[in-house]
Amino acid sequence: SPYKGIGLDYYFFPRKNEDNSYSYFLNFLDTTYDYLYEELDCFETIHDYIHWNIRHDYYLVIAFDEYYLEKREAYHKYHYKHYNLLYGYDDTERVYYLMGYGKTNTPVVSKITYDMVNEKSIVAEKVTRYKYATNLVTLFKFDINSVITGLYELLHNIDSSKKHANLLIEEPVTYGIDNLKILATTEVGRADIRQDKRIAFCIKEHSMMMLERLNYLHKHHYLKDEDYEHLLVGCNQIIHISGILLSMVLMNMVKEENNTSIERRLLELYEIEKVFLTEFLVLRVCMCVLCH
């Protein structure tokens, strides 16, 4: 939906993707990852590169050090790496239009001048490009086998991204519910979950989406009443714990403490979701028989 009059087919809130990872792109946008230094071999300046992409309906996500961006909180105070979506420009004012992820969990619209975009302010060599309105298909045929495959890959941490031509991942990452365990048991993971509320929001949304899927399968007779009621118990447990986890992370950020109970909740969530997915998959034969 339009935000402040700007209609962008772009979802800012971290959402679970086809490859079982959490990121900032939709399944139905063509997504590519470029090395900026390679792209600039084809353009005279960074501005030519940005202009070409926007003119050809690409959104660019670029990481800026906001120490160099005027009117930002970090301007000339501290170095802060922040990803921004560039969606437009004005050659008369010599500004780019940006959207970013704000403190209130909503998109924030801003402008930066051409002069601010330079070698100092750009702090990541990778750029993400989203192709606007590439897929115009509006009707999709539901396939229960796709649901089963997705659940299986989520449980067993399988990378399914190579099945989809619109998703190119160049770096090895961890897939599936093992991400919960990694967040709880590794030094980097613990530091991230304690100080980045977006991760906790992702986990919370994932649990709510699982409930939506469960309700859909029951409503359309892919699940028997008794199986639905049984799975609903586990799903509500996951939602409850993910809500507690989100609250704990937010409180931890306010108090700036190293709350070890966050890790315990993550491991609890991991074990419960593992059981939930296993039981869900046990019913796959029943689901397939019912749908026929």
Long-range contacts (C-beta under 8 A, 24 or more apart in sequence): 3-99, 3-107, 3-109, 4-109, 6-87, 6-99, 6-109, 8-59, 8-85, 8-87, 8-99, 8-132, 9-132, 9-133, 10-59, 10-85, 10-87, 10-99, 10-130, 12-85, 12-99, 12-101, 12-106, 12-107, 13-105, 13-201, 13-205, 14-198, 14-199, 14-201, 14-202, 14-205, 15-202, 15-205, 16-202, 16-205, 16-206, 16-209, 17-167, 18-150, 18-160, 18-161, 18-163, 18-164, 18-167, 19-159, 19-160, 19-161, 19-164, 19-167, 19-169, 19-175, 20-150, 20-153, 20-154, 20-157, 20-158, 20-159, 20-160, 20-175, 20-176, 21-173, 21-175, 21-179, 22-179, 22-199, 22-202, 22-206, 24-61, 24-83, 24-128, 25-128, 25-130, 27-164, 27-166, 28-134, 28-135, 28-137, 28-166, 29-130, 29-131, 29-132, 29-134, 29-135, 29-166, 30-130, 30-131, 30-134, 30-135, 30-166, 31-128, 31-129, 31-130, 31-131, 31-166, 31-167, 31-168, 32-128, 32-129, 32-131, 32-168, 33-126, 33-127, 33-128, 33-129, 33-168, 33-169, 33-170, 34-126, 34-127, 34-128, 34-129, 35-125, 35-126, 35-127, 36-122, 36-124, 36-125, 36-126, 36-127, 37-125, 39-127, 46-117, 46-118, 46-122, 47-114, 47-117, 50-86, 50-89, 50-96, 50-117, 51-89, 53-129, 54-86, 54-87, 54-88, 54-89, 57-131, 57-132, 57-133, 58-129, 58-130, 58-131, 58-132, 59-85, 59-86, 59-87, 59-129, 59-130, 59-132, 60-85, 60-86, 60-127, 60-128, 60-129, 61-85, 61-86, 61-127, 61-128, 61-129, 61-130, 62-86, 62-122, 62-124, 62-127, 63-122, 63-123, 63-124, 64-112, 64-116, 64-117, 64-121, 64-122, 64-123, 65-120, 65-121, 65-122, 65-123, 68-116, 68-118, 68-120, 68-121, 69-112, 69-116, 69-121, 70-112, 70-113, 70-116, 71-110, 81-123, 81-124, 83-124, 84-110, 101-198, 105-201, 134-166, 135-166, 142-220, 144-217, 144-222, 144-287, 144-288, 144-291, 145-288, 147-213, 147-217, 147-287, 148-281, 148-284, 148-287, 148-288, 151-277, 151-280, 151-281, 151-284, 152-281, 154-277, 155-274, 155-277, 155-278, 155-281, 177-270, 177-273, 177-274, 177-277, 180-266, 180-267, 180-269, 180-270, 180-273, 181-266, 181-267, 181-270, 183-263, 183-266, 184-262, 184-263, 184-264, 184-266, 184-267, 184-270, 185-263, 185-267, 190-258, 190-262, 190-263, 193-249, 193-262, 193-263, 193-266, 194-249, 194-252, 194-253, 194-258, 194-259, 194-262, 195-252, 195-253, 197-246, 197-249, 197-250, 197-253, 199-249, 200-242, 200-245, 200-246, 200-249, 200-250, 201-246, 203-242, 203-245, 203-246, 203-269, 204-239, 204-242, 204-243, 204-245, 204-246, 206-242, 207-235, 207-238, 207-239, 207-242, 208-239, 210-235, 210-238, 211-235, 211-236, 211-239, 217-287, 221-290, 221-291, 222-287, 222-290, 222-291, 223-283, 223-286, 223-287, 223-290, 224-286, 224-290, 227-283, 227-286, 230-279, 231-276, 231-279, 231-280, 231-283, 234-272, 234-275, 234-276, 234-279, 235-276, 237-272, 237-276, 238-269, 238-272, 238-273, 238-276, 241-265, 241-268, 241-269, 241-272, 242-269, 245-269
